[in-house]
Amino acid sequence: MNPSKFKGAGPAVVGKATRKASWSRYLPWLGALILVALIVVGLWPKAQPVELGTVARGSLQVTVDEEGMTRVKNRYVVSSPMGGLLRRIDWKPGAVVEAGKTVLAVLDTRGADLLDARSQAQAEAQVHAAEAALEQVSAQLQSAVATAKLAYTDFERTRQLMAAGSVSQQEYEAAELRAISAEQNSRAAQFALNVTEFELQQARALLLRGQATGDERPKPYVITSPVSGRILRVYQESERVVMAGTPLVEVGDPTDIEARIEVLSRDAVAIQPGARVELQKWGGALPLAGRVRVVEPAAFTKISALGVEEQRVNVIVDIIDSVDSRPTLGDAYRVEARIVTWENPDVLKAPAGAFFQRGDQWETYVLDGRTAALRNVRLGHSNGLEAELLDGLKSGDRVIVYPGDRIVDGVRVAPMMVDPR
């Protein structure tokens, strides 16, 4: 700096010029420092956006979700006991019938019911067999009624103990299942008794008609309903000649229905009789409650929509809700079932999408400040949405849900959403 330039200037002017010249010397260094800082900031790894879920205590259910259909528990196909001309059947599905009173069909045998010695012996044997079957079914009915009465008494006692806190929920549900099963067995035995009495009447009528001669020839054979209920199907409507054993109509009680659910055989092994069931998407506003009555021991092969062979098993479900809650639900209606195979009202759980497996070890990423920390965990039951935590995390921890390939131990993360459920 040339001092002659400030000759005659005051001290203030000289100091100001000196400071300006001093700052000018550092401007290139300052610019270089800012440039380096910008480069560092530009190259610094960005925080990875992640979704978070919270580890918390709550209830967890493991279910098997499959489709199925309803069916009438007790049905009877009324067949022609002999050959002859069937008069037109005017009944339509849904018509109400009464046991022993409602005429379902009329047969004009035109002499076809005459019996030779061999046929008469067979008819007599059928009568004796029907009488023996009636005695057997009567004994079964008495046993079923007594069992149902005992099961109901035991259930009432268990319900009182449950209200007093003396028995567990599992014992209460077991007693309820026994009472429901015994009641259903009693109804089935009563239905079987009605059908057996009807078959005995048919056998006796056939024997008497075959023995009649001359003026004793009976009028056309009248077939009445064996049970009270409704007509489910009409197999033969028009007038025609039918053979003995030809199905005519099917009758039953459409309010006394159950559900048949087809499940994969690998899922069926985890389903126990008495398991709770929710029947959804049957057409009503609320799901229907049910209980598994039996898991059939034999599987069958079924081709899926993708052309894959599957081994499936029928699971029979009793509907617990009253008829008033499902007045329009009928036979062979489609339903979707959620069968509970395991449940616990108080478990430590987290979203199932937060866990991944490496070898035999389950792992997850936990939010540690602003970084992801890798943790080993031990899992229990899972329903696909949530998983039970046995070890490795505690309540309140936040885990990264569906971590991508860029998420590694120690990487910075930026939470996007908490508990996306």
PyMOL commands that set and color helices and strands:
alter all, ss='L'
color gray80, all
select helices_A, chain A and resi 3-6+11-43+117-164+169-211+214-216+265-268+323-325+352-354
alter helices_A, ss='H'
color red, helices_A
select strands_A, chain A and resi 48-54+56-72+75-79+84-86+96-97+103-108+221-224+229-234+240-242+247-252+257-264+276-280+288-295+300-303+309-319+334-351+356-358+361-368+371-382+386-391+398-401+413-418
alter strands_A, ss='S'
color yellow, strands_A
deselect
rebuild
show_as cartoon
